[in-house]
Amino acid sequence: MDFAEYWQYTDGVTKFLFFTLLALSVASWFTGIIRLYQSYQLKKAVAGDLVRAVDLQSTELESLSSAERKTVIEQTLMQQISRYRDKGEQGMSILGTTAAIAPFIGLFGTVWGIFHALHSIGQSGQAGLSQVAGPVGEALIMTGLGLAVALPAVIFYNIALRLNRRTLYVANDTAYGLLRETAKQGGVSTPDTKQTIAQVNKNKSYVGSMSASTAG
C-alpha cells in the first residue's frame, strides 16, 4: 500500500498519533540497545567491583574490632549493591511505558481514523463498499503500528530485566562470600581477596552454564 495514499485520509489527530508512535519507537530502540549493553557490562564487572570496594576499606578495617569490621563491610556491600540496582533500572521506565501505552495509542488512532473516514464518506454521500473499505482498512494501520512499536519494547524490557536479575544474583552471592571469609578469619584480617575472586569466578561460570542450558 502506498504511504501517500494512506496519508491522504489522515487528519491532524492521526498525524499527531503517528509521530508520537514514531518518537516512542526511536526512544525504545535507542534505550533498549543501550540498556542491554550496560546491563551486560554491569553483570561482568559486579563481582570484581565488590571485592575492590572491600579492599579499599582494608586500611580502616585494621583498627576496628571484629563486630565493627563486619558492620563496615556489610554497609559497603549494601551500598554498592544498591548502586548496581539503580544503574540497572535506568531506562527501564521508558521501555515499560512504551510497551504499555503504544498498543492503546495505535487503537485510539484506528478508532479515530475510522470515525474520520466514515464522517468524510457520509459528507460525500458515497456509502458503497469500495468507498468504505479503503479508508477504514487504512485506518487499521494504526493498530499495527502500535503493536510494532510495543513488541520490541517488551522484548528489550524482558531481556534487560533478566540481565539485571543475574547481576543482582552475582552481587549478592559475592557479598555473602566476602562476609563468609570475614567470619572465617575471626576478624583478624580482611577477607582473602584471591580466594574470594576464585569463588566469584566459579560462581560466574556456574551462572553462565545455567544460562546456556536455559537458553537451549
C-alpha positions as CSV (number, residue, x, y, z in Angstrom):
1,M,0.0,0.0,0.0
2,D,1.3,3.4,-0.9
3,F,2.0,5.5,2.2
4,A,0.9,8.7,0.4
5,E,-2.5,7.0,-0.3
6,Y,-2.8,6.2,3.4
7,W,-1.6,9.7,4.5
8,Q,-4.3,11.5,2.5
9,Y,-7.1,10.0,4.7
10,T,-5.4,11.2,8.0
11,D,-6.2,14.4,9.8
12,G,-4.3,16.3,12.4
13,V,-5.1,14.0,15.3
14,T,-4.0,10.9,13.4
15,K,-0.8,12.6,12.2
16,F,0.0,13.5,15.8
17,L,-0.6,10.0,17.0
18,F,1.6,8.6,14.2
19,F,4.5,10.9,15.1
20,T,4.0,10.0,18.8
21,L,4.4,6.3,17.9
22,L,7.4,7.1,15.8
23,A,9.1,9.0,18.7
24,L,8.3,6.2,21.1
25,S,9.8,3.6,18.7
26,V,13.0,5.6,18.2
27,A,13.3,6.1,22.0
28,S,12.6,2.5,22.8
29,W,15.1,1.1,20.3
30,F,17.8,3.5,21.4
31,T,17.2,3.0,25.1
32,G,16.8,-0.8,24.7
33,I,20.1,-1.2,22.9
34,I,22.0,1.0,25.4
35,R,20.2,-0.7,28.3
36,L,21.2,-4.2,27.2
37,Y,24.8,-3.2,26.6
38,Q,25.1,-1.5,30.0
39,S,23.4,-4.4,31.8
40,Y,25.7,-6.9,30.2
41,Q,28.8,-4.9,31.1
42,L,27.5,-4.4,34.7
43,K,26.9,-8.2,35.1
44,K,30.5,-8.9,34.1
45,A,32.1,-6.3,36.4
46,V,29.9,-6.5,39.5
47,A,31.8,-9.3,41.3
48,G,35.2,-7.7,40.9
49,D,33.9,-4.2,41.8
50,L,32.5,-5.6,45.1
51,V,35.8,-7.2,46.0
52,R,37.7,-4.0,45.2
53,A,35.2,-1.9,47.2
54,V,36.0,-4.1,50.3
55,D,39.8,-3.9,49.6
56,L,39.6,-0.1,49.7
57,Q,38.4,-0.3,53.2
58,S,41.3,-2.6,54.3
59,T,43.3,0.2,56.0
60,E,40.3,1.4,58.0
61,L,39.3,-2.1,59.0
62,E,42.6,-2.9,60.6
63,S,41.9,-0.7,63.6
64,L,38.4,-2.0,64.2
65,S,37.0,-4.8,66.2
66,S,35.5,-7.9,64.6
67,A,31.9,-6.7,65.0
68,E,32.7,-3.2,63.7
69,R,34.6,-4.7,60.8
70,K,31.7,-6.9,59.8
71,T,29.3,-3.9,60.1
72,V,31.6,-1.7,57.8
73,I,31.8,-4.5,55.2
74,E,28.1,-5.1,55.3
75,Q,27.3,-1.4,54.8
76,T,29.9,-1.1,52.0
77,L,28.4,-4.1,50.2
78,M,24.8,-2.9,50.6
79,Q,25.7,0.5,49.3
80,Q,27.4,-1.0,46.2
81,I,24.5,-3.4,45.5
82,S,22.0,-0.5,45.8
83,R,24.0,1.4,43.2
84,Y,24.0,-1.6,40.9
85,R,20.2,-1.9,41.3
86,D,19.8,1.8,40.4
87,K,22.1,1.6,37.4
88,G,20.2,-1.5,36.1
89,E,16.8,0.3,36.3
90,Q,17.9,3.3,34.3
91,G,15.9,3.4,31.1
92,M,13.5,0.6,32.1
93,S,10.7,3.1,32.7
94,I,10.9,4.2,29.0
95,L,10.7,0.6,27.8
96,G,7.9,-0.3,30.2
97,T,5.9,2.8,29.3
98,T,6.3,2.3,25.6
99,A,5.3,-1.4,25.8
100,A,2.2,-0.4,27.9
101,I,0.8,2.6,26.0
102,A,1.8,2.0,22.4
103,P,-1.0,-0.5,21.6
104,F,-3.6,1.8,23.1
105,I,-2.3,4.8,21.1
106,G,-2.5,2.7,18.0
107,L,-6.0,1.5,18.9
108,F,-7.1,5.1,19.5
109,G,-5.6,6.1,16.2
110,T,-7.6,3.3,14.5
111,V,-10.9,4.4,16.1
112,W,-10.3,8.0,15.3
113,G,-9.3,7.1,11.7
114,I,-12.4,5.0,11.2
115,F,-14.6,7.8,12.6
116,H,-12.9,10.4,10.4
117,A,-13.2,8.2,7.3
118,L,-16.8,7.4,7.9
119,H,-17.5,11.1,8.5
120,S,-15.9,12.0,5.3
121,I,-17.8,9.3,3.4
122,G,-21.0,10.5,4.9
123,Q,-20.4,14.0,3.8
124,S,-19.6,12.9,0.3
125,G,-22.8,10.8,0.1
126,Q,-21.0,7.8,-1.3
127,A,-21.5,4.8,1.0
128,G,-20.6,1.9,-1.2
129,L,-18.2,-0.9,-0.1
130,S,-15.4,0.4,-2.3
131,Q,-15.6,3.8,-0.8
132,V,-15.7,2.5,2.8
133,A,-13.2,-0.4,2.6
134,G,-10.2,1.7,1.6
135,P,-10.3,4.5,4.3
136,V,-11.4,2.1,7.0
137,G,-8.7,-0.5,6.1
138,E,-6.1,2.1,6.1
139,A,-7.2,3.4,9.5
140,L,-6.5,-0.1,10.9
141,I,-2.8,0.5,10.1
142,M,-2.6,2.5,13.3
143,T,-3.2,-0.7,15.3
144,G,-0.5,-2.5,13.5
145,L,1.9,0.5,14.1
146,G,1.1,0.4,17.8
147,L,1.9,-3.3,18.1
148,A,5.1,-2.8,16.0
149,V,6.2,-0.2,18.5
150,A,5.2,-2.1,21.6
151,L,6.7,-5.6,20.7
152,P,10.4,-4.5,20.6
153,A,10.0,-2.5,23.8
154,V,8.6,-5.6,25.5
155,I,11.5,-7.8,24.2
156,F,14.1,-5.2,25.3
157,Y,12.4,-4.9,28.7
158,N,12.3,-8.6,29.4
159,I,15.9,-9.3,28.3
160,A,17.2,-6.3,30.4
161,L,15.2,-7.5,33.4
162,R,16.7,-10.9,33.2
163,L,20.2,-9.5,32.9
164,N,19.6,-7.3,35.9
165,R,18.4,-10.2,38.0
166,R,21.5,-12.2,37.1
167,T,23.6,-9.1,38.1
168,L,21.9,-8.9,41.5
169,Y,22.4,-12.7,41.9
170,V,26.1,-12.4,41.3
171,A,26.3,-9.3,43.5
172,N,24.5,-11.0,46.4
173,D,26.5,-14.2,46.0
174,T,29.8,-12.3,46.1
175,A,28.7,-10.3,49.1
176,Y,27.8,-13.4,51.0
177,G,31.2,-14.9,50.1
178,L,33.0,-11.8,51.4
179,L,31.1,-11.8,54.6
180,R,31.8,-15.6,55.0
181,E,35.5,-15.0,54.6
182,T,35.4,-12.3,57.2
183,A,33.7,-14.6,59.6
184,K,36.1,-17.5,59.0
185,Q,39.1,-15.3,59.7
186,G,37.6,-14.2,63.0
187,G,38.1,-10.6,62.4
188,V,41.9,-10.9,62.3
189,S,42.3,-9.5,58.8
190,T,40.3,-8.5,55.8
191,P,38.7,-11.2,53.5
192,D,41.1,-13.2,51.4
193,T,40.8,-11.4,48.1
194,K,42.3,-14.1,45.9
195,Q,40.2,-16.8,47.4
196,T,37.1,-14.7,47.1
197,I,37.8,-13.8,43.4
198,A,38.4,-17.5,42.7
199,Q,35.0,-18.3,44.2
200,V,33.4,-15.5,42.3
201,N,34.8,-16.8,39.0
202,K,33.5,-20.2,39.8
203,N,30.0,-18.8,40.5
204,K,30.1,-16.8,37.3
205,S,31.0,-20.0,35.4
206,Y,28.1,-21.7,37.0
207,V,25.7,-18.9,36.1
208,G,27.0,-19.0,32.5
209,S,26.4,-22.7,32.3
210,M,22.9,-22.4,33.7
211,S,22.1,-19.6,31.3
212,A,23.3,-21.7,28.3
213,S,21.2,-24.7,29.4
214,T,18.2,-22.5,29.9
215,A,18.6,-20.9,26.5
216,G,18.9,-24.3,25.0
